[in-house]
């Protein structure tokens, strides 16, 4: 939610914008503010930068990341598109997860087929630079997120039944965290805080 607007990623049109009425709890689509992405992009997921008015959208079908600036009026304006795959890769691959580091300095995208995590540095008012790839040590890395400490990226390898971790910088070997059947998502449960009061009140 930015500037009172809600943003939705759509398979055909790219990015749609909805005006949010907090009083009524309702949404109204604003077609004039929407973004049109390239044909065959297949927008899948998006993530907003924590400090800049920028939305990053991953294209599932063409393995790209779009950077869109969010105007004061809520309009989405694409200003950069980059590939999540190495220039020399030939084969089938589909992009999936898109994750920003807690400080907004790095953007990560998972590649299903190339079976890797592509990491970009976020520089120059939201542009993406210095792409590098870490193997996911498994097949079909579908989901990714930071661990609660913000020190490493967790990846679910759906077809290898594993969850692995890679360093937050985006380089280094993947380390096995857990084995579980077809993992597609990770959710964290916060432990209840221990009461400072004595048992006698």
C-alpha positions as CSV (number, residue, x, y, z in Angstrom):
1,X,0.0,0.0,0.0
2,X,1.5,3.3,-1.1
3,X,0.0,6.8,-1.1
4,X,-3.4,5.3,-0.2
5,X,-3.3,3.0,-3.2
6,X,-3.2,-0.7,-3.5
7,X,-1.2,-2.4,-6.3
8,X,-2.1,-5.7,-8.0
9,X,0.0,-7.8,-10.4
10,X,-2.1,-9.1,-13.3
11,X,-1.1,-11.8,-15.7
12,X,-2.2,-9.9,-18.8
13,X,-2.0,-6.2,-18.1
14,X,1.0,-5.9,-15.8
15,X,0.2,-3.7,-12.9
16,X,-3.2,-2.4,-11.8
17,X,-3.8,0.3,-9.3
18,X,-6.7,0.5,-6.9
19,X,-7.8,3.5,-4.8
20,X,-8.4,2.4,-1.2
21,X,-11.2,3.9,0.8
22,X,-10.2,3.2,4.4
23,X,-13.5,4.4,5.8
24,X,-15.6,2.1,3.6
25,X,-13.0,-0.6,3.3
26,X,-13.4,-0.8,-0.4
27,X,-11.2,-0.7,-3.5
28,X,-11.8,1.1,-6.8
29,X,-9.7,0.4,-9.9
30,X,-7.9,3.3,-11.5
31,X,-7.0,2.3,-15.1
32,X,-5.3,5.5,-15.9
33,X,-2.6,4.8,-13.3
34,X,-1.9,1.2,-14.4
35,X,1.4,0.1,-16.0
36,X,1.6,-1.9,-19.2
37,X,4.5,-4.3,-19.3
38,X,6.1,-6.0,-22.3
39,X,4.1,-8.7,-24.2
40,X,4.9,-12.2,-22.9
41,X,6.2,-10.9,-19.5
42,X,3.7,-12.9,-17.4
43,X,4.0,-10.7,-14.2
44,X,4.0,-13.0,-11.2
45,X,5.0,-11.2,-7.9
46,X,5.9,-7.7,-6.8
47,X,7.7,-6.1,-3.9
48,X,7.8,-2.4,-2.8
49,X,11.1,-0.8,-1.8
50,X,11.1,0.2,2.0
51,X,12.5,3.7,1.4
52,X,11.9,4.7,-2.2
53,X,8.6,4.9,-4.2
54,X,9.5,2.0,-6.4
55,X,7.8,-1.3,-7.1
56,X,9.8,-4.3,-8.5
57,X,7.8,-6.8,-10.5
58,X,9.1,-10.2,-11.6
59,X,8.1,-11.5,-15.1
60,X,7.6,-15.3,-14.8
61,X,7.5,-16.1,-18.5
62,X,10.4,-14.1,-19.7
63,X,12.5,-14.1,-16.5
64,X,12.8,-10.4,-16.1
65,X,12.5,-7.8,-13.4
66,X,10.7,-4.5,-14.0
67,X,11.4,-1.5,-11.9
68,X,8.4,0.9,-11.7
69,X,8.4,4.3,-10.1
70,X,5.3,5.2,-8.1
71,X,4.3,8.8,-8.7
72,X,2.7,11.1,-6.2
73,X,-0.6,10.4,-7.9
74,X,-0.1,6.7,-7.5
75,X,0.7,6.0,-11.2
76,X,3.1,3.2,-12.0
77,X,5.9,4.2,-14.5
78,X,8.3,1.5,-15.6
79,X,11.9,2.8,-16.0
80,X,14.0,-0.3,-16.2
81,X,13.8,-4.0,-17.2
82,X,16.6,-6.5,-16.6
83,X,17.0,-10.2,-17.1
84,X,17.3,-12.6,-14.2
85,X,19.2,-15.2,-16.2
86,X,22.9,-15.2,-17.4
87,X,23.5,-14.1,-21.0
88,X,24.8,-17.5,-21.9
89,X,21.9,-19.6,-20.5
90,X,19.9,-21.5,-23.1
91,X,17.0,-23.6,-21.9
92,X,13.7,-23.6,-20.0
93,X,13.4,-21.4,-16.9
94,X,10.7,-19.5,-15.2
95,X,11.1,-16.7,-12.6
96,X,9.2,-17.0,-9.4
97,X,9.9,-15.3,-6.1
98,X,11.1,-11.7,-5.7
99,X,12.5,-10.5,-2.4
100,X,14.2,-7.3,-1.1
101,X,16.7,-7.4,1.7
102,X,15.5,-5.6,4.8
103,X,17.6,-2.5,4.1
104,X,16.5,-2.4,0.5
105,X,20.1,-2.7,-0.8
106,X,19.7,-6.1,-2.6
107,X,16.9,-7.7,-4.7
108,X,16.7,-11.5,-5.1
109,X,14.8,-13.5,-7.8
110,X,14.4,-17.3,-7.9
111,X,14.8,-19.1,-11.3
112,X,13.0,-22.4,-11.7
113,X,14.8,-24.3,-14.4
114,X,18.1,-22.5,-14.1
115,X,17.6,-23.4,-10.4
116,X,19.3,-20.4,-9.0
117,X,18.9,-17.2,-7.1
118,X,19.8,-14.1,-9.0
119,X,20.9,-11.2,-6.7
120,X,21.1,-7.5,-7.8
121,X,22.4,-4.5,-6.0
122,X,19.8,-1.7,-5.8
123,X,21.6,1.5,-6.8
124,X,21.1,4.9,-8.4
125,X,17.6,5.7,-7.2
126,X,16.3,2.2,-7.7
127,X,18.2,0.8,-10.7
128,X,19.5,-2.8,-10.6
129,X,23.2,-3.6,-11.0
130,X,25.8,-6.3,-10.6
131,X,23.7,-9.5,-11.1
132,X,25.2,-12.6,-9.7
133,X,23.8,-16.1,-9.3
134,X,23.9,-18.7,-6.5
135,X,22.8,-22.3,-7.1
136,X,19.7,-23.3,-5.1
137,X,21.2,-26.8,-4.6
138,X,17.9,-28.3,-5.7
139,X,15.2,-28.3,-8.3
140,X,12.5,-25.6,-8.8
141,X,13.2,-22.9,-6.2
142,X,9.7,-21.5,-6.0
143,X,9.7,-19.4,-2.8
144,X,12.3,-17.3,-1.0
145,X,12.3,-15.0,2.0
146,X,14.8,-13.7,4.6
147,X,15.2,-15.4,7.9
148,X,13.8,-13.6,10.9
149,X,17.3,-12.2,11.7
150,X,17.7,-10.8,8.2
151,X,21.0,-12.5,7.8
152,X,20.3,-15.1,5.1
153,X,17.9,-16.0,2.4
154,X,15.7,-19.1,2.7
155,X,14.7,-20.9,-0.5
156,X,12.2,-23.7,-1.0
157,X,13.2,-26.3,-3.6
158,X,9.7,-27.6,-4.5
159,X,10.8,-30.6,-6.6
160,X,13.8,-31.6,-4.3
161,X,11.8,-31.5,-1.0
162,X,14.4,-29.2,0.6
163,X,14.7,-25.8,2.2
164,X,18.2,-24.2,1.9
165,X,19.8,-21.0,3.0
166,X,22.3,-18.7,1.1
167,X,24.2,-15.7,2.5
168,X,22.4,-12.4,2.3
169,X,25.0,-11.0,-0.1
170,X,23.8,-13.5,-2.8
171,X,27.0,-15.4,-3.2
172,X,28.2,-18.6,-1.4
173,X,27.1,-22.2,-1.2
174,X,23.6,-23.2,-0.3
175,X,23.2,-24.8,3.1
176,X,20.5,-27.4,3.8
177,X,18.1,-26.2,6.5
178,X,15.3,-28.8,6.3
179,X,13.8,-31.6,4.3
180,X,10.0,-31.5,3.7
181,X,7.6,-32.6,1.0
182,X,7.2,-30.1,-1.9
183,X,7.8,-26.9,0.1
184,X,6.1,-23.9,-1.6
185,X,6.0,-21.3,1.2
186,X,7.6,-20.5,4.5
187,X,5.8,-18.8,7.5
188,X,7.3,-17.9,10.8
189,X,5.5,-18.3,14.2
190,X,6.6,-15.8,16.8
191,X,7.2,-17.3,20.2
192,X,5.2,-15.7,22.9
193,X,7.1,-13.3,25.1
194,X,7.8,-14.5,28.6
195,X,6.0,-12.5,31.3
196,X,8.2,-10.5,33.6
197,X,5.7,-10.8,36.3
198,X,6.2,-13.4,39.1
199,X,3.9,-16.4,39.3
200,X,2.3,-14.8,42.4
201,X,1.4,-11.7,40.5
